[in-house]
Amino acid sequence: MTPSLRIRSTAWNPTLGLAGLLVFFCLFPSARAAEAEPNLIANPSFEQGTEQPAGWQALITAGATLERVTSMAHTGSAAIHIRCDAQGAKEYPAFKFRLDQVKPGEQYRGSVWVRTQGLIGRGGFPVIEYNRGNERLSYSAGQNSPLGDSEWRQLIIFGEVPEGTTEIFFCLMVHGQGDVYFDDARLERVKEAPPPFNGDRLHLTLHPERVLCPDFLGCGAQGDYFLTCDFNTSHGVTQADRDLVNARVAAMRPQLMRTFFNYKWWEPEEGRQTPDSQEMRDYVGWCRFLKSIDCQVLVNPFGDYFAYSSWMQLDPSSKLPGPAKREAMVRSLVDLLEHLRHKEGLDNVRYVALMNEPDNDDWRRVDPDEFVRLYRLLDHMLRQRGLRDEIRVIAVDGSDWSLAYPGTWFHEIVTRGLDYADACAVHTYGHKGVPSLMPWIRSRRELIQAQAPAGRPPLPLMITEFNTYGDTFTNPENHTYENGLFLADFAVTALREGTASVLMWCLFDTQYDDQHRQEYGLWRYKDADWAPRPGFYSWSLLTRFTRRGSRIVAVESEPAAPGVRAVALVSPEGKQTVLAVNRYHRPIEVKLTGGSSGPIELRRYEFTRTAVAQAGAQMLSPAGILTLGRDAPPSLILPAESFVLLTELE
């Protein structure tokens, strides 16, 4: 299970390397001349103030001391100091500087010097928060301080202001136990906002020759079933309920489903496997149903002490089994894959990841070298069994929300080589402000590109888990229309950036055990009659009308309108689907051209507040037909705050 979601960033390795430098300067060329930009922070060296620095707000939490000190400084005579005890290490105390009148699309570069004493945990790091009044829309997290005792070192952060932001906060934050000193903070505007789009008309042009991703792997979800297990049937789940859920999933036509796996279901004692356990029967039945609707499966072990069998030498302080049982864990996983594909006939089981989010707990983060060693062992064992051509190995599974700086999990794993992998997977819950997703994806794709052997294409990047911020089982926003629009906008933006697959968290509400109910789903649980949430209507459009193996191609807007994002897919049969999100609070009239040498008919689907209110438990129906041709560009309206899909697909 995904743990409580929070800012995720890991310790910084000062050795940047050629690949890291290329990413740094390709993403932010203005950073090369950034020192020429004025510092937007007042009192950046904390020379003004008494107990607290002038112009800065202190976010004080239990167990933390925040103060201005004159006993330690990088330059001048003062610095700020955050000390956390064991209680404070659970929180995020920070000093925050506010900057008003910012504009969407502006890019900022920040930096600060940091020194540590006796620090354990995550460390100290800069954060840029993007706010609208008292609401935090999104944030960017920067490099982390070293742990233990360290001398002064500079940390860097970049951020792009998302739509709707009215002010930003430059934050100097700590998550861990010990002492952190900050000095000489700097915040610069390195890119101005693009001209605002104030009109109500656009021209969108499809460019089939501009391929963003040549092999789309599918839209889907994290989809855990469990509906035949006692902890769901005891809540009244019957065969009629399972039939309803199955029919709804079949109608959605997802192409890829990520599924969690627990070793206790399969091999509770070393050498004794239990394919007939209740949980294994449920899992196999779910995979078999997914095969019947042509949905491929990603097997993803939970990967933590609570999901390992006791014989694996459990240690709650580690996310891996005991050292003597790690190879046996990999062998058990390969046994499972062989059983599913060869004994159960589930040839739709096509992907495997070693474990879920090895970097999601900074106190128990998996050693990168050991992680890569076990992945190479997985690759080797699959080859020994003759399974390697049948299974795609998905690497990284990183949950860091910041850019891929040296020291983040993604950078640490990718730069160790990807010879064992077929794709790289990432998760994020930190991009509610969707435009900030763009540099996040680019930084990762650039790192993958740098690892590709000469003459070979880079591995695809898959987003195998995303949504807005919540905790492990609950999302306070998924009942809202805005969350449904966010899901569509996130997918469109990710596809525009060349992502090969987008899986949302998660498919539907279900009990994970007697105590825990998953409540992130596209529809609610039995006690609410499996009622759809708004995201069901938008996400089902994406799964119904995109096809595995499609080419993702560019759609260009004239004039530029940051609040309208569009992309197109061309199916293996040559059928076109256009996805467009309008984030403006007004309707936009669109002329659509390109993509076909002759006239074609596209059915139009609209995700709007009115359509959701009228849909009930049914998926959205066509709102009309659009004829697309080169000579007479058709006109359509993108309603205010909407997602519109045009498709040739049945």
QUIMO-V615884 format. One record per residue. RES is the residue in three letters. SS is DSSP state (helix for helix, strand for strand, loop for the rest). D_LAST is the distance of its C-alpha to the last C-alpha in whole Angstrom. Layout:
RES,SS,D_LAST ; RES,SS,D_LAST
This chain:
MET,loop,36 ; THR,loop,35 ; PRO,loop,39 ; SER,loop,40 ; LEU,loop,38 ; ARG,loop,40 ; ILE,loop,41 ; ARG,loop,41 ; SER,loop,43 ; THR,loop,46 ; ALA,strand,49 ; TRP,loop,49 ; ASN,loop,51 ; PRO,loop,53 ; THR,loop,52 ; LEU,loop,49 ; GLY,helix,49 ; LEU,helix,48 ; ALA,helix,44 ; GLY,helix,44 ; LEU,helix,46 ; LEU,helix,44 ; VAL,helix,41 ; PHE,helix,44 ; PHE,helix,44 ; CYS,helix,41 ; LEU,helix,39 ; PHE,loop,42 ; PRO,helix,44 ; SER,helix,46 ; ALA,helix,48 ; ARG,helix,50 ; ALA,helix,52 ; ALA,helix,51 ; GLU,helix,55 ; ALA,helix,56 ; GLU,loop,54 ; PRO,loop,56 ; ASN,loop,55 ; LEU,loop,54 ; ILE,loop,55 ; ALA,loop,59 ; ASN,loop,61 ; PRO,loop,59 ; SER,loop,62 ; PHE,loop,63 ; GLU,loop,67 ; GLN,loop,67 ; GLY,strand,67 ; THR,loop,69 ; GLU,loop,67 ; GLN,loop,64 ; PRO,strand,63 ; ALA,loop,63 ; GLY,loop,59 ; TRP,loop,57 ; GLN,strand,56 ; ALA,strand,57 ; LEU,strand,54 ; ILE,loop,56 ; THR,loop,55 ; ALA,loop,57 ; GLY,loop,59 ; ALA,strand,59 ; THR,strand,61 ; LEU,strand,61 ; GLU,strand,63 ; ARG,strand,65 ; VAL,strand,67 ; THR,loop,70 ; SER,loop,71 ; MET,loop,68 ; ALA,loop,66 ; HIS,loop,65 ; THR,loop,66 ; GLY,loop,69 ; SER,loop,70 ; ALA,loop,67 ; ALA,strand,64 ; ILE,strand,62 ; HIS,strand,62 ; ILE,strand,59 ; ARG,strand,61 ; CYS,strand,58 ; ASP,loop,60 ; ALA,loop,58 ; GLN,loop,57 ; GLY,helix,56 ; ALA,helix,54 ; LYS,helix,51 ; GLU,loop,51 ; TYR,loop,50 ; PRO,loop,53 ; ALA,strand,53 ; PHE,strand,55 ; LYS,strand,52 ; PHE,strand,53 ; ARG,strand,51 ; LEU,strand,50 ; ASP,strand,49 ; GLN,loop,47 ; VAL,loop,45 ; LYS,loop,42 ; PRO,loop,38 ; GLY,loop,37 ; GLU,loop,41 ; GLN,strand,42 ; TYR,strand,45 ; ARG,strand,47 ; GLY,strand,49 ; SER,strand,52 ; VAL,strand,55 ; TRP,strand,57 ; VAL,strand,58 ; ARG,strand,60 ; THR,strand,60 ; GLN,strand,63 ; GLY,strand,62 ; LEU,strand,58 ; ILE,strand,56 ; GLY,strand,52 ; ARG,strand,50 ; GLY,strand,52 ; GLY,strand,52 ; PHE,strand,50 ; PRO,strand,49 ; VAL,strand,46 ; ILE,strand,44 ; GLU,strand,43 ; TYR,strand,41 ; ASN,strand,42 ; ARG,strand,41 ; GLY,loop,44 ; ASN,loop,45 ; GLU,strand,41 ; ARG,strand,40 ; LEU,strand,37 ; SER,strand,37 ; TYR,strand,40 ; SER,strand,40 ; ALA,strand,43 ; GLY,strand,45 ; GLN,strand,47 ; ASN,strand,49 ; SER,loop,53 ; PRO,loop,55 ; LEU,loop,56 ; GLY,strand,60 ; ASP,strand,62 ; SER,strand,61 ; GLU,strand,63 ; TRP,strand,61 ; ARG,strand,58 ; GLN,strand,55 ; LEU,strand,52 ; ILE,strand,49 ; ILE,strand,46 ; PHE,strand,43 ; GLY,strand,41 ; GLU,strand,39 ; VAL,loop,39 ; PRO,loop,35 ; GLU,loop,34 ; GLY,loop,36 ; THR,loop,39 ; THR,loop,43 ; GLU,strand,45 ; ILE,strand,45 ; PHE,strand,48 ; PHE,strand,49 ; CYS,strand,50 ; LEU,strand,52 ; MET,strand,51 ; VAL,strand,52 ; HIS,strand,51 ; GLY,strand,53 ; GLN,strand,57 ; GLY,strand,60 ; ASP,strand,61 ; VAL,strand,59 ; TYR,strand,60 ; PHE,strand,59 ; ASP,strand,60 ; ASP,strand,60 ; ALA,strand,56 ; ARG,strand,54 ; LEU,strand,51 ; GLU,strand,50 ; ARG,strand,48 ; VAL,strand,46 ; LYS,strand,44 ; GLU,loop,44 ; ALA,loop,41 ; PRO,loop,39 ; PRO,loop,39 ; PRO,loop,38 ; PHE,loop,35 ; ASN,loop,36 ; GLY,loop,34 ; ASP,loop,31 ; ARG,strand,29 ; LEU,strand,28 ; HIS,strand,26 ; LEU,strand,23 ; THR,strand,23 ; LEU,strand,21 ; HIS,strand,23 ; PRO,strand,21 ; GLU,strand,24 ; ARG,strand,25 ; VAL,strand,23 ; LEU,strand,24 ; CYS,strand,23 ; PRO,loop,22 ; ASP,loop,21 ; PHE,loop,18 ; LEU,loop,19 ; GLY,strand,17 ; CYS,strand,17 ; GLY,strand,18 ; ALA,strand,22 ; GLN,strand,25 ; GLY,loop,24 ; ASP,loop,28 ; TYR,loop,28 ; PHE,loop,31 ; LEU,loop,30 ; THR,loop,32 ; CYS,loop,35 ; ASP,helix,39 ; PHE,helix,38 ; ASN,helix,35 ; THR,helix,36 ; SER,loop,39 ; HIS,loop,37 ; GLY,loop,36 ; VAL,loop,33 ; THR,loop,32 ; GLN,helix,30 ; ALA,helix,28 ; ASP,helix,27 ; ARG,helix,26 ; ASP,helix,24 ; LEU,helix,22 ; VAL,helix,22 ; ASN,helix,20 ; ALA,helix,18 ; ARG,helix,17 ; VAL,helix,17 ; ALA,helix,15 ; ALA,helix,12 ; MET,helix,13 ; ARG,loop,12 ; PRO,loop,15 ; GLN,loop,15 ; LEU,strand,19 ; MET,strand,22 ; ARG,strand,25 ; THR,strand,28 ; PHE,strand,31 ; PHE,strand,34 ; ASN,loop,38 ; TYR,helix,40 ; LYS,helix,42 ; TRP,helix,39 ; TRP,helix,40 ; GLU,loop,43 ; PRO,loop,46 ; GLU,strand,49 ; GLU,loop,49 ; GLY,loop,48 ; ARG,strand,47 ; GLN,loop,43 ; THR,loop,42 ; PRO,loop,38 ; ASP,loop,39 ; SER,loop,40 ; GLN,helix,38 ; GLU,helix,36 ; MET,helix,35 ; ARG,helix,34 ; ASP,helix,31 ; TYR,helix,30 ; VAL,helix,30 ; GLY,helix,28 ; TRP,helix,26 ; CYS,helix,25 ; ARG,helix,24 ; PHE,helix,22 ; LEU,helix,20 ; LYS,helix,20 ; SER,helix,18 ; ILE,loop,15 ; ASP,loop,16 ; CYS,loop,17 ; GLN,strand,20 ; VAL,strand,24 ; LEU,strand,26 ; VAL,strand,30 ; ASN,strand,32 ; PRO,strand,35 ; PHE,loop,36 ; GLY,loop,39 ; ASP,loop,42 ; TYR,helix,45 ; PHE,helix,44 ; ALA,helix,41 ; TYR,loop,44 ; SER,loop,46 ; SER,helix,49 ; TRP,helix,51 ; MET,helix,49 ; GLN,loop,52 ; LEU,loop,50 ; ASP,loop,51 ; PRO,loop,50 ; SER,loop,51 ; SER,loop,49 ; LYS,loop,45 ; LEU,loop,46 ; PRO,loop,48 ; GLY,loop,51 ; PRO,helix,52 ; ALA,helix,53 ; LYS,helix,50 ; ARG,helix,47 ; GLU,helix,47 ; ALA,helix,47 ; MET,helix,44 ; VAL,helix,42 ; ARG,helix,43 ; SER,helix,42 ; LEU,helix,38 ; VAL,helix,38 ; ASP,helix,39 ; LEU,helix,36 ; LEU,helix,34 ; GLU,helix,35 ; HIS,helix,35 ; LEU,helix,32 ; ARG,helix,30 ; HIS,helix,33 ; LYS,helix,34 ; GLU,loop,31 ; GLY,loop,29 ; LEU,loop,27 ; ASP,loop,25 ; ASN,loop,23 ; VAL,strand,26 ; ARG,strand,26 ; TYR,strand,27 ; VAL,strand,31 ; ALA,strand,33 ; LEU,loop,37 ; MET,loop,37 ; ASN,loop,35 ; GLU,loop,37 ; PRO,loop,40 ; ASP,loop,41 ; ASN,loop,41 ; ASP,loop,44 ; ASP,loop,47 ; TRP,loop,50 ; ARG,loop,48 ; ARG,loop,46 ; VAL,loop,46 ; ASP,loop,48 ; PRO,helix,45 ; ASP,helix,47 ; GLU,helix,47 ; PHE,helix,43 ; VAL,helix,43 ; ARG,helix,45 ; LEU,helix,43 ; TYR,helix,40 ; ARG,helix,42 ; LEU,helix,43 ; LEU,helix,40 ; ASP,helix,39 ; HIS,helix,42 ; MET,helix,41 ; LEU,helix,38 ; ARG,helix,39 ; GLN,helix,42 ; ARG,loop,40 ; GLY,loop,37 ; LEU,loop,34 ; ARG,loop,34 ; ASP,loop,32 ; GLU,loop,29 ; ILE,loop,30 ; ARG,strand,29 ; VAL,strand,32 ; ILE,strand,31 ; ALA,strand,34 ; VAL,strand,36 ; ASP,strand,34 ; GLY,strand,36 ; SER,loop,36 ; ASP,loop,38 ; TRP,loop,37 ; SER,loop,39 ; LEU,loop,39 ; ALA,loop,39 ; TYR,loop,43 ; PRO,loop,45 ; GLY,loop,46 ; THR,loop,43 ; TRP,helix,41 ; PHE,helix,39 ; HIS,helix,41 ; GLU,helix,44 ; ILE,helix,41 ; VAL,helix,39 ; THR,loop,43 ; ARG,loop,44 ; GLY,loop,42 ; LEU,loop,38 ; ASP,loop,39 ; TYR,loop,38 ; ALA,loop,34 ; ASP,loop,31 ; ALA,strand,30 ; CYS,strand,31 ; ALA,strand,30 ; VAL,strand,31 ; HIS,strand,31 ; THR,strand,32 ; TYR,loop,33 ; GLY,loop,35 ; HIS,loop,32 ; LYS,loop,32 ; GLY,loop,33 ; VAL,loop,30 ; PRO,loop,31 ; SER,helix,34 ; LEU,helix,31 ; MET,helix,31 ; PRO,helix,34 ; TRP,helix,34 ; ILE,helix,31 ; ARG,helix,33 ; SER,helix,36 ; ARG,helix,35 ; ARG,helix,33 ; GLU,helix,36 ; LEU,helix,38 ; ILE,helix,35 ; GLN,helix,36 ; ALA,helix,39 ; GLN,helix,39 ; ALA,loop,37 ; PRO,loop,39 ; ALA,loop,40 ; GLY,loop,38 ; ARG,loop,35 ; PRO,loop,32 ; PRO,loop,32 ; LEU,loop,31 ; PRO,strand,28 ; LEU,strand,28 ; MET,strand,26 ; ILE,strand,26 ; THR,strand,26 ; GLU,strand,28 ; PHE,strand,28 ; ASN,loop,28 ; THR,loop,31 ; TYR,loop,35 ; GLY,loop,36 ; ASP,loop,38 ; THR,loop,36 ; PHE,loop,35 ; THR,strand,35 ; ASN,loop,33 ; PRO,loop,35 ; GLU,loop,32 ; ASN,loop,29 ; HIS,loop,29 ; THR,loop,29 ; TYR,helix,26 ; GLU,helix,28 ; ASN,helix,27 ; GLY,helix,23 ; LEU,helix,23 ; PHE,helix,25 ; LEU,helix,23 ; ALA,helix,20 ; ASP,helix,23 ; PHE,helix,24 ; ALA,helix,21 ; VAL,helix,20 ; THR,helix,24 ; ALA,helix,24 ; LEU,helix,21 ; ARG,helix,23 ; GLU,loop,26 ; GLY,loop,25 ; THR,loop,24 ; ALA,loop,22 ; SER,strand,21 ; VAL,strand,21 ; LEU,strand,22 ; MET,strand,23 ; TRP,loop,26 ; CYS,loop,25 ; LEU,loop,23 ; PHE,loop,25 ; ASP,loop,28 ; THR,strand,30 ; GLN,strand,34 ; TYR,loop,35 ; ASP,loop,38 ; ASP,loop,41 ; GLN,loop,42 ; HIS,loop,38 ; ARG,strand,35 ; GLN,strand,32 ; GLU,strand,31 ; TYR,loop,29 ; GLY,loop,26 ; LEU,loop,23 ; TRP,strand,24 ; ARG,loop,28 ; TYR,loop,30 ; LYS,helix,31 ; ASP,helix,34 ; ALA,helix,31 ; ASP,loop,29 ; TRP,loop,26 ; ALA,loop,26 ; PRO,strand,23 ; ARG,loop,24 ; PRO,helix,23 ; GLY,helix,22 ; PHE,helix,19 ; TYR,helix,17 ; SER,helix,17 ; TRP,helix,17 ; SER,helix,14 ; LEU,helix,12 ; LEU,helix,13 ; THR,helix,12 ; ARG,helix,9 ; PHE,loop,8 ; THR,loop,11 ; ARG,loop,11 ; ARG,loop,15 ; GLY,loop,16 ; SER,loop,15 ; ARG,strand,18 ; ILE,strand,19 ; VAL,strand,20 ; ALA,strand,22 ; VAL,strand,22 ; GLU,strand,26 ; SER,strand,27 ; GLU,strand,30 ; PRO,loop,32 ; ALA,loop,32 ; ALA,loop,31 ; PRO,loop,31 ; GLY,loop,29 ; VAL,strand,26 ; ARG,strand,24 ; ALA,strand,21 ; VAL,strand,19 ; ALA,strand,16 ; LEU,strand,14 ; VAL,strand,14 ; SER,loop,12 ; PRO,loop,14 ; GLU,loop,12 ; GLY,loop,13 ; LYS,loop,10 ; GLN,strand,11 ; THR,strand,11 ; VAL,strand,14 ; LEU,strand,16 ; ALA,strand,19 ; VAL,strand,21 ; ASN,strand,24 ; ARG,loop,27 ; TYR,loop,30 ; HIS,loop,31 ; ARG,loop,30 ; PRO,loop,27 ; ILE,strand,27 ; GLU,strand,26 ; VAL,strand,24 ; LYS,strand,24 ; LEU,strand,21 ; THR,strand,22 ; GLY,loop,21 ; GLY,loop,18 ; SER,loop,18 ; SER,loop,21 ; GLY,loop,19 ; PRO,loop,17 ; ILE,strand,13 ; GLU,strand,11 ; LEU,strand,10 ; ARG,strand,9 ; ARG,strand,12 ; TYR,strand,12 ; GLU,strand,16 ; PHE,strand,18 ; THR,loop,22 ; ARG,helix,24 ; THR,helix,24 ; ALA,helix,20 ; VAL,helix,21 ; ALA,helix,24 ; GLN,helix,22 ; ALA,helix,20 ; GLY,loop,22 ; ALA,loop,21 ; GLN,loop,17 ; MET,loop,14 ; LEU,loop,14 ; SER,loop,12 ; PRO,loop,11 ; ALA,loop,15 ; GLY,strand,14 ; ILE,strand,13 ; LEU,strand,15 ; THR,strand,16 ; LEU,strand,17 ; GLY,loop,19 ; ARG,loop,23 ; ASP,loop,25 ; ALA,loop,24 ; PRO,loop,23 ; PRO,strand,21 ; SER,strand,22 ; LEU,strand,21 ; ILE,strand,22 ; LEU,strand,22 ; PRO,loop,24 ; ALA,loop,27 ; GLU,loop,26 ; SER,strand,22 ; PHE,strand,19 ; VAL,strand,16 ; LEU,strand,13 ; LEU,strand,11 ; THR,strand,8 ; GLU,loop,7 ; LEU,loop,4 ; GLU,loop,0
